Amino acid sequence: MFKKILIANRGEIALRVIRTCREMGIKTVAVYSTVDKESLHVKFADEAVCIGKAPSSESYLNIPNIVSAAEITNADAIHPGYGFVSENAEFSSVCEEYGIKFIGASADMINRMGDKASAKATMEKAGVPTIPGSKGLLKSLEEGKKIAKKIKYPVIIKATAGGGGRGMRIINKEEEFEKAWNDARTESKAAFGNDGMYLEKYIEEPRHIEIQIVGDSRGKACHLSERDCSIQRRHQKLVEETPSPIVNDKLREKMGKAAIAGAEAIGYEGAGTVEFLVDKHGDFYFMEMNTRIQVEHPITEEVTDYDLIKEQIKVAYGIPVTGINYYPNLFAMECRINAEDPANGFRPCPGKITNLHIPGGHGVRVDSHVYAGYTIPPNYDSMIAKLIVSAQTREEVIVRMKRALQEFVIEGIKTTIPFHIKLMEDEQFKSGKFTTAFLESFDFSKL
């Protein structure tokens, strides 16, 4: 097994990897920016190396500095977590060049799945259902209008290099097409340096359902069932749960097989997620594949008793997957606790945590790197904790989640805890009958 793993990340995911490595008898190296010197992942790792200043471009995205840290500490593998360099094909390639095992996808896999048009073509070839639309990138405005007329409105145009909702526009009729086309291309060019666009049929009343998969170096993959990620704001997930309230055994089997087919088609290695949109008729369509561990992976672990980080490490070392698919034997839900003010448009609220109480009790798990006295820097993502609960039924999960949220005390900053408490009281949410547009009509006035 690997003797030492460098974690090219920060915060709770770095701490999560360190804990699994310690249980496996593997030494760890934390890397950190100057502003993260007092973070728990730095304190808990066996070694720590400062790799640059606070801006991520000078630290957590600085490939030469990360590789240098691995070399001077004699790390034989790097775990990238999620975000930052986790889906960076160049970084994966550099690791291979320097003889350091990248615990993640190869550069080729990242490139094939990172470009949305390429990913869609790959999945279509593998027999995975895809959303009707353009065959690759649109060559012109006129071509876009022609395809939209053929597959019928509403349609959606998306940036091929997009993410987080940027470079994306919904178009309900032909008269709206030109303005949406121009706006989306301008936004995509500014955000990603690429204004390539493709077009799809807009799925009405969609649910965002993803399938967790794990593949090995021998081309074999298995799945660990689904997660429902439909509660999101501006395409950013806030709450995830498993199993999904709308997925029955038949649909779960079909989606699982499709996800495995897609993963095996590219010989995928490591933990990954195949994401689908499911419409009101129960039809599902491939959306994208994330070639990394997901923020919401803990809920899958809770309902399958399966350590996904450990499996990532084992697969990277060359140990094959069992080929057995895993199905939920409990219900679980995750609320992302962000340093944000939900009553003020989820405005980020970095600052010092003056008092902290972490909830506990049966079926409650908290993944976090913060503590009383810790100062949340303004330089990175605002998520500071993940509250995960599990129980025998969805109804019990919601009751337990509300109780745990009420116990969760974070003083000194604003957080999303009040929003989550109100969500657990919402009758539509409790019914399980909602779509990705749910929060567009949510009442934030009483937070």
Secondary structure as UniProt FT lines:
FT   STRAND          4..7
FT   HELIX           11..23
FT   TURN            24..25
FT   STRAND          27..33
FT   HELIX           34..36
FT   TURN            37..38
FT   HELIX           40..44
FT   STRAND          47..52
FT   HELIX           56..58
FT   TURN            59..61
FT   HELIX           63..72
FT   TURN            73..74
FT   STRAND          77..79
FT   TURN            84..87
FT   HELIX           89..97
FT   TURN            98..99
FT   STRAND          101..102
FT   HELIX           107..114
FT   HELIX           116..125
FT   TURN            126..127
FT   HELIX           141..151
FT   STRAND          155..163
FT   TURN            164..165
FT   STRAND          166..171
FT   HELIX           174..176
FT   HELIX           177..192
FT   STRAND          197..201
FT   STRAND          207..215
FT   TURN            217..218
FT   STRAND          221..233
FT   TURN            234..235
FT   STRAND          236..242
FT   TURN            245..246
FT   HELIX           249..265
FT   TURN            266..267
FT   STRAND          270..278
FT   TURN            280..281
FT   STRAND          284..290
FT   TURN            295..296
FT   HELIX           297..304
FT   HELIX           308..317
FT   STRAND          331..338
FT   STRAND          340..341
FT   HELIX           342..344
FT   TURN            345..346
FT   STRAND          347..348
FT   STRAND          351..352
FT   STRAND          355..357
FT   TURN            362..363
FT   STRAND          364..368
FT   TURN            372..373
FT   STRAND          375..376
FT   TURN            378..379
FT   STRAND          383..391
FT   HELIX           394..407
FT   STRAND          409..411
FT   HELIX           417..425
FT   HELIX           427..431
FT   TURN            436..437
FT   HELIX           438..441
FT   TURN            445..446
//
